[in-house]
Amino acid sequence: MATEVLDRLVLNHSTDVRMLNIILDITRNNIPELYHPYIQKIITINPNLEVFENLQFFNNHFSSSGNQIWADHKADVLLSIYEYIRVNLPNPLDYLEHRDFLTRRIAAFKESADWERKLIFRGYR
């Protein structure tokens, strides 16, 4: 039942980034096994890179015991999406720009995490 509603929302709002982010938020937090499949549905229904670049792939909050850096977590989330797209989409060559976008964001988050580790090591955090 829930998937029917979500499917209809994706179809009816394939260009509405706000609604697509709500759908991703619902799947990420309440039905995590459907999170990656819904990313797939979104980009196969609307492969527009501009829409994809404006999707929010992680929550706005993060809690940790201090052993994990937020930027590392973001890089891991994006890497899992990258791998899912690479392996599960019917023609991954159609999504090279999407994968390139994810690759650049992953590299930026990894660089940010490295800087944060250096600051922690130096005692600034």
N, C-alpha and C positions, 0 to 999 in steps of 0.2 A: 504493500500500500504506500509506504513512504517513498519508495523508489519511483512509483508511478507519478507521484506529485513532483518529485525532484526532476524526473525526466521531462515532464510537461513544462516545468519552470525553465529548464535549460533550453528547450526548444522555443518557448515563447519569449525568452529574454536573452537570446544568444549574444546580443550586442550591449546589453546593460551590465556594465562592470560591477555596479553596486549589487545587483541581484546575483550575479555569478559569484561574487565574494561571499554573499550570505549563504549560498549553496555550498561553497567550499568550507565555510565556517561550520555549517551543520554537519557535513560529512567528517571533517577533521576532528570535531569534538564529540560527536554522538554516534557516528557510524564509521569508525576509522577504516574498516575494511573496504569501504566504498570511496574513500578519498581519492586515491589514484585513478580508479575507473571513471570518476566524475571529472577529473582533470582531462582525461582522455576524451570523454564525451564533449566537454566544452570546446576543446581545440579541434576535434573532428567536425563538429557542427559549425564552428566559426574559427577558421584557422588564421584570422586576422592577428598579426603580430602585435599591433598596438593594444588590442584587448588583452592578449596574453601578458604583455609587459605590465599591465595595470592590475593583474590579479594578485591577491594577498595570499601567499602560500604558507604563512605561519601565523600563530596567534600573536596578539600584541603584548602578551605578558610571558614571563619566563621565570620559573623558580628553580633554584638549584641549591645544593648543599655547599656550593662554592667550588666544586670540582669541575664544573663545565662552564665554558664561556658562551654567551649568547650568540656571538658570531659563528662559533663552531656549530652550534645547534642549527642555525639558519643554513649554513653550508651543507650540513648533513641532509636537511629537509630538501633542499634544492637538488642535491645529488641523487636522492631517491626518486625525485620527479624526473630528472634527466634520464636515469636508467630505465624507469618505467616507460617513458616515451620511446627510448631507443629500442627496447625489447618488445613492447606490446602494440605499438601502433602499426597498422597494416602496411604503410609505406613510409618508413622513417625518413627517407630522403625529402619528403614533402615538408618536413618539420626541422630542417637544418637551421633555419633562422631562430626557431624557438630554442633549439639545443644550444646554439651559439650564445643567445641571451642568457640562458641558465649557466653556461660555462663561465661567462664574464662575471655574473653575479656571485657564483661560487668562489672564483678567484678573489674577488673583492672582499667577501666575508672571511676567507682564509687569511688574507693579508691583515684585515682588521683584528682577527683573533690573535695572530702572531704579535701584533703591536701591543695588544692588551696583555699577553703573556710577558712581554718584555717589561711593561710598566709594573706588573705584579712582581716580577723578579727584582726590579730596581727599588721596590718598596713604595711606589706611588699609588698603589691601590690596595 
